[in-house]
Each structure stands twice: as C-alpha cells, then as structure tokens.
C-alpha cells in the first residue's frame, strides 16, 4: 500500500465530488417535486408541457443521487484500505443494475421530453448496458477478492503496512 499515500488527494477529490454531486441531485429532486406540485395546483400550462419534463428530471436526479452515494461509499472504503468487502460487492452490483435499468429507462425519458414543448435534454451515460454489465462483473471480482481474503484469514479490515 505504498502508492496509496500518493492517491490520497485524488481519493479526497473524488469523495468531495460525490458529496457535491449527491447534494445537487437532492436539490434537483426537491425542485422537481415542488415544481410539479406548484404547476398542478397553480399552473395554466398543459400537463405534458411541464410535468413530463420535470418527471424525467426527477428520475435522473434520483439515479444521480444513488450513483453518487454508492461511489462515495466505495471510495471511502478504498481510502480505509478495505475495498474487498461484501458491502462493496453489493454496491457495485447495485450500480450495475442501475446502469442496466438506465439503458432501458432513458429512451422512455427522452420520449417524455420529446412530447413536451420544453427543450430539456436528459443525460445518460453512454452505453449504459455495457457499463452495467462491466460493473456486475467487477462486483463478482470483488466477491472473489472477499473470498480470497477470508480464505487467507484476513477479515477484510484495513491492513496497516
């Protein structure tokens, strides 16, 4: 773990990026919900012109929040020196399924936005299906790493070197 000391600054930057990304996603969720409620109560605009794009934005904000939380947890465990844990394998599996689901849900969200008159372009990571499958494979690699640590007698806790 000699090179780990050199990576501390990068790890901290990624952690803070995930915290701020999660915060922005949470703010996006709040804005979407309040906007949709306000429009439904007080608005004159047709449903499809405003609520549908906000629904797409809400879904994307929730996905971003989940991704940021998972990545923050993963990077935190790497910083502690214990990346090969059951929890990290579960987080990677969750991320894999989120990306796979996103590859199917994103075209639906794009359609929601297309039928509205507001120009909002939903963003999705390119090739979500492939990315999701790669994350599922990585989750299996992490599970195998946990197995090897357990077999070698390590508890998965940070080993100080």
Rosetta blueprint (number, residue, H / E / L):
1 X L
2 X L
3 X L
4 X H
5 X H
6 X H
7 X H
8 X H
9 X H
10 X H
11 X H
12 X H
13 X H
14 X H
15 X H
16 X H
17 X H
18 X H
19 X H
20 X H
21 X H
22 X H
23 X H
24 X H
25 X H
26 X H
27 X H
28 X H
29 X H
30 X H
31 X H
32 X H
33 X H
34 X H
35 X H
36 X H
37 X H
38 X H
39 X H
40 X H
41 X H
42 X H
43 X L
44 X L
45 X L
46 X L
47 X H
48 X H
49 X H
50 X H
51 X H
52 X H
53 X H
54 X H
55 X H
56 X H
57 X H
58 X H
59 X H
60 X H
61 X H
62 X H
63 X H
64 X H
65 X H
66 X H
67 X H
68 X H
69 X H
70 X H
71 X H
72 X H
73 X H
74 X H
75 X H
76 X H
77 X H
78 X H
79 X H
80 X H
81 X L
82 X L
83 X L
84 X L
85 X L
86 X H
87 X H
88 X H
89 X H
90 X H
91 X H
92 X H
93 X H
94 X H
95 X H
96 X H
97 X H
98 X H
99 X H
100 X H
101 X H
102 X H
103 X H
104 X H
105 X H
106 X H
107 X H
108 X H
109 X H
110 X H
111 X H
112 X H
113 X H
114 X H
115 X L
116 X L
117 X L
118 X L
119 X L
120 X L
121 X L
122 X L
123 X L
124 X L
125 X L
126 X L
127 X L
128 X H
129 X H
130 X H
131 X H
132 X H
133 X H
134 X H
135 X H
136 X H
137 X H
138 X H
139 X H
140 X H
141 X H
142 X H
143 X H
144 X H
145 X H
146 X H
147 X H
148 X H
149 X H
150 X H
151 X H
152 X H
153 X L
154 X L
155 X L
156 X L
157 X L
158 X L
159 X L
160 X L
161 X L
